Amino acid sequence: MAVPKKKTSKGKRNQRHATWKGKAAVAAQKALSIGKAVLSGRAQGFVYPVAEDGDDDES
């Protein structure tokens, strides 16, 4: 089984964790912004499916 040769330092571990958390925060903010734009009707350049209200049963 493969094992690391040396123990990773706390600083390196914390740096990786901070990067991961930072990316998650940016992604969450972007998703919230897109969601607000879609709900308010201001979404431009963003394609999302719209439910059709029709009685066409073609099955």
Secondary structure as the mmCIF struct_conf table of DSSP 4:
data_model
#
loop_
_struct_conf.conf_type_id
_struct_conf.id
_struct_conf.beg_label_comp_id
_struct_conf.beg_label_asym_id
_struct_conf.beg_label_seq_id
_struct_conf.end_label_comp_id
_struct_conf.end_label_asym_id
_struct_conf.end_label_seq_id
BEND BEND1 LYS A 5 LYS A 6
HELX_LH_PP_P HELX_LH_PP_P1 LYS A 7 SER A 9
HELX_RH_AL_P HELX_RH_AL_P1 LYS A 10 SER A 40
TURN_TY1_P TURN_TY1_P1 GLY A 41 GLY A 41
BEND BEND2 GLY A 45 GLY A 45
#
